[in-house]
């Protein structure tokens, strides 16, 4: 399956799962909100042009905002993590150039579970912190803001780990030989 088609299917599935399943989980809404949709942005190919990454992140977040009738909160959070993502990838991937040998970020392409988990955890906390800051538009109750960010991040990281274990993404090692 081509990368383009695979990403279109992921785009649709992540939006549908977030809106029709995770947004309907009521007991967690007060202090923790489970989010999984932004994993689409984390799984974008390494070699994608940065401008395209930002545009796709905006389009993805705007699509979710349209379903939830929000004024651009998810779009802003998605664009922020799409902007930070290449810097974090360059910090975490060994300098041998694994990003050139694999198509997209995964446990295998990042060189193990720890670098991949750091990659996902940092972008999750940034995404959730920015999203909740925009929603509240203040640091009025800093403990509530921090608690909600950390609890939502923990639940989202658990969902990401479950997703990674259930849906193994097979990636081939690409070489530069002809």
N, C-alpha and C positions, 0 to 999 in steps of 0.2 A: 504494500500500500504506500502511496506517495506521502511525503511529509505534509504537503498542502492538504490533502484529503484527511489525513489523520488529525491534523490540527483543527480542521473545520468540525469534525465529529467531536473532538474534545471540547471545543468551544460550546457547542450545543449541549452536550451532556453535562458539563460543569454548571452551566446556567440553569438547566432544568433540575438537576439534583439540588442545587443551592435553593432555588425558589420553591420547588414543590415538595422537597423533603426537609432540608435542614432549617429553613425559615419557619417551618410548621412545628418545630420542637418547642413546646411552650414552657416546660418546667425550668429551662435554663435561661429564659429571656431576661430575667431581672439582673443577673450578675455575670452571666457568661453566654455568649452567642457563638454557636459553632459555625465556622466558615471553612469552606473547602475550595471555593471557586477560584481563588487566586493561584492555586496550584497549576492552573493552565499557564499562567505567566512564568512560573518557575520552571516549567517544562518546555518552554520555547527553545528552539534550536540555538546552539552556540553561534553559528555562523550567520544568524539573521542580522540584517542591518539595524543599527540602533534606532534610526528614525522609524523604521517599520515596527520595532518592538514597542516604542512609545505610542504609535498610532493604534496598534492592535490592543495594547493595554487600555488605552482610552476607550476604544470601541467596546471592548469587553466589559469594562466597568460601567460604561454608559448604558449598555444593554441590561445589565443587572439593575442599575438605578431606574431604568424605565419600567421594569417589572415591579419594583418596590416603591415607585413614586418618590424617590429621593432626589434632591437637587445636586447630584454629582459627587456625593461622598465616596462611593465605591470607585468612580472614575479617577478621582484624585489619588486615592490610596493605590490603585493599580498602576497609575502612571509613576508614582513615587517609587514603588518597588521595581518597576521596569527600568527606571533610570539608575537605581542603585545596583541592580543585578549584575551588570558586566564588571563593575569594580570588585564586587564580592567574589565573583567567579575567578577573576585574575588573582585575587589574594589566596584563594583556597586551592586552586588547581596547581599541581607541581609545574615547574617551568619547562618541563619537557614538551608541553603542548598537548595535553590530553583533550583539550577542547577542539583541537584539530583532528584528533583521532576518533572521536565519538560525536554523534549527532546532537545529543541533548543532555542536560544534567540528569544524572542518576547516581545511585550508590556506586555502580561500577565505574562510570566515567569520572567521578569526582575522587576516586582513589580510596574508597572505603566508606563505612557508615559514619564515622565521626565528621569528616569534612562535609559530607552531604547533609548531615543533621545540623551542623553549624550554619550552613547555607540556608536551609529551610527555616531554622529557628530564628535567625537574625532577620530575615525578610518577613517572617510571620509577625514578630514583635513590632517591627517598623510599620507594617501594614495595619495591624490592629491598633497600635498607638495613634497613628495618624487618623485612622477612621473614627475612633472614639473621641479624639480631640476635636475633629470637625463636627461630629454629632453634638457634642456638649458645648463646643465653641468657648470653652473656658477650663481652667484648672480649679474651679470653685471648690470641689471636694476632691483633693488630690488623692486621697486614699481610695475613694470609690473608683476614680479613673485608673489608678495603678492596679487595683484589684481586678477590675473588669478586663483590663488589657492582659494581665497575666493569666487569669483564669480562662479567658477566651483563647489566648494563645496556646495554653496547655491542652485544651480540648481540640483545637484545630490541629496541633501537632500530633495528637493521638489519632485523629482522623486521617492525617497524611500518612502516618506510619502504617495504619490499617490498609489504606489505599495502595501504598507501595507493596505491601505483602500480598494483597489480593490480586492486583493487576501488575504482574511482572512485565516490565518493558524490556524486550530483548533488543540489545544493541550490539551491532557488529563493530569490531575493531577495524577501522579504515587505515590503510597504509598508503604511502605516497608512491609505491611502486606501480609500474604500468603492467 
